[in-house]
C-alpha cells in the first residue's frame, strides 16, 4: 500500500485514469523524449558515483554475470513456449520484448528501494545496460532461421546492421557514458551534480510516469480479441522470470537490494528499444502484440504491484 502513496506512482495511476476516460491530456513527444534521456543520464551518473565509492568487487562481477545469463535464458525459454502457439516471427518478437528490459521500471524500482532505505549497488545500472541487447540479437537470428524454413531467406536482415543498431542505441550509450563520467568524477562530481541527479529526479520521474500511464491506458485496447495465452503470458511470465532471478541471486549470494533489482529487470519487458529495432528487423511480427502486451499489461502490473512484491521477497529471502 505504501507504494501507492508515492507521488510518482500516483501520477502513473492518474495517467491510467486520464487515458481510460479518453482525455485529451498528453505530453508532447519531444518532451517525453527529453524526460527519458534525463532519467537515463541521471541514473547513469548515480550508478557511476556509487561504483566509484564501492569499487569493482566479486559481487559486482557476479551480479553482472547473473544479468547476462538471464538475458539469454529468458528469451530462449519464451521463444520455445510461444512458437507453439503463434508464428515464429511473433514468438521471436515477443521473446525479445520480455528478454530485454524496461529502464523506467528499473528507475522506479531504485526510487522505491531508496525510499525503503534498502541499499543496492550502482553497478546494477550496468547490469540493466547489459541485459538490453542479447534478446534483440537472438530474436533476429531466430527470425532469419524462420525465413529460411519458409524460403524467404532473401528478406532477412544483416546481423552486422542489427548488432550495430543494438549496441549503439542512443539511450544505452547515454546511460553507459553517464556511468563512466560518474565513475571518473566520483565524490566531487556527485556534489557538483546533486541538484541534477537528486533534487530534480523525483519530479521528472513523476512527469514521465504520467506520460507512461497515458500510453499504457491507450494500448490496452490493442489487446482486445487476442488469444488468452498471450494475455496470460504478459501477466505470468514476469513473476516466473523474477523467480529465476531470485534463484540465481540466492545461489550467488547477492544482497537483498541487488537481488531485488535483478528480479525487477528479469520481470520487466522492453517497450522502447525492442520495438524500435524489431519493427525494422522482423517486419513479419505484429507490433500490436509485443508492444501492446509489454506496455498495456506488463508495465502497469510491474509498476503498481511487481516492484514492492519483488523487493519484499528479496528482503525476506536474501
C-alpha positions, -999 to +999 in steps of 0.1 A: +000+000+000+029+023+008+039+022-029+006+038-039+013+068-016+044+076-037+038+108-058+054+092-089+032+061-087+001+083-081+009+103-112+011+070-131-023+059-118-037+094-127-023+089-163-040+055-165-073+070-154-070+100-178-062+076-207-091+054-197-116+082-199-101+093-233-089+127-220-070+148-245-042+153-219-009+144-235+028+150-231+044+163-264+067+135-278+097+158-277+093+165-240+087+128-233+119+120-252+138+146-231+124+132-199+136+096-208+170+109-217+172+129-185+163+099-164+189+077-181+216+103-177+208+108-140+206+070-134+240+065-151+256+093-130+241+078-098+254+044-108+289+057-116+291+077-083+281+046-063+305+024-083+334+049-076+326+046-039+323+008-038+349-002-064+349-034-085+343-064-063+335-101-067+298-093-060+298-068-088+312-094-112+286-120-100+257-096-104+267-087-140+272-124-148+237-132-135+223-104-156+239-117-188+227-153-181+192-141-176+194-120-208+200-152-227+178-177-208+146-156-206+142-150-243+152-186-252+125-200-228+099-176-241+106-185-277+104-222-271+070-218-254+055-192-277+064-207-311+039-235-304+010-210-303+019-181-326+040-176-357+078-180-353+081-143-361+057-132-334+073-156-310+107-142-316+095-106-313+076-113-280+105-133-266+128-104-274+104-079-257+103-100-225+140-109-226+151-073-228+144-048-200+125-016-192+146+013-180+117+031-165+106+001-144+142-002-132+144+035-123+111+033-104+125+003-085+156+022-075+135+050-062+113+025-042+144+009-027+158+043-017+125+052+000+126+019+019+162+025+030+174-006+011+210-004-001+219-016-037+249-014-059+254+013-085+267-014-109+231-026-113+227+002-139+254-015-159+235-048-155+205-032-170+225-020-200+240-055-205+205-071-205+191-049-232+208-063-264+212-101-262+174-108-266+173-085-297+202-103-313+186-137-305+153-127-319+168-115-352+188-148-355+156-168-348+136-147-374+163-153-400+161-191-393+123-189-397+127-172-430+150-199-443+124-225-432+098-207-453+121-200-483+123-162-475+160-160-468+165-131-492+143-110-470+165-115-439+182-086-422+220-085-419+233-093-385+260-066-388+234-039-391+213-053-362+244-056-339+254-020-347+219-007-340+216-027-308+249-017-293+250+019-304+214+028-294+215+064-282+197+057-249+220+029-240+251+049-249+239+078-228+234+055-198+269+040-201+286+073-209+270+090-178+281+060-157+317+064-169+315+102-161+302+094-126+329+067-121+357+092-131+345+122-112+334+103-080+325+122-049+334+156-063+312+150-093+284+138-071+284+170-050+285+191-082+256+173-098+234+169-067+207+194-080+205+175-113+206+139-100+189+144-066+166+174-063+151+172-098+149+135-101+116+127-084+097+154-102+110+144-136+102+107-129+066+117-119+062+136-151+074+107-172+053+082-153+022+104-160+030+100-197+036+063-193+002+059-176-015+077-206+003+054-231-004+022-211-042+030-210-043+037-247-025+005-255-049-017-236-074-015-264-049-032-288-052-064-268-089-070-273-096-103-291-060-116-286-055-152-276-059-157-239-025-175-238-007-142-248-026-123-221-016-149-196+020-148-207+021-110-203+009-114-167+025-147-156+059-147-174+073-117-154+069-134-120+084-166-134+113-146-147+117-129-114+117-163-096+146-174-119+165-142-109+158-148-073+172-183-076+203-170-093+207-142-067+204-167-038+229-192-054+254-164-059+250-148-025+238-114-038+224-088-013+187-080-010+189-047-029+209-061-058+187-093-058+155-072-059+168-051-089+178-083-107+143-096-102+128-064-114+150-064-145+141-101-153+104-094-148+104-062-169+097-060-207+110-035-232+086-011-249+112+013-264+144-004-275+130-037-287+100-023-307+123+002-324+147-025-337+122-054-341+098-033-362+125-030-388+143-063-383+112-085-381+085-067-401+066-100-402+058-098-365+026-080-353+037-048-333+003-047-315+011-080-299+046-074-285+041-036-279+005-040-265+015-068-242+045-051-227+031-016-223-006-024-219-003-051-193+032-060-180+044-024-174+014-013-153+014-045-132+051-043-125+049-006-116+019-010-093+024-044-078+056-061-091+082-038-076+070-039-040+064-076-043+098-085-056+115-061-032+097-077-003+105-113-013+142-103-018+143-087+016+129-119+032+149-145+013+182-127+006 
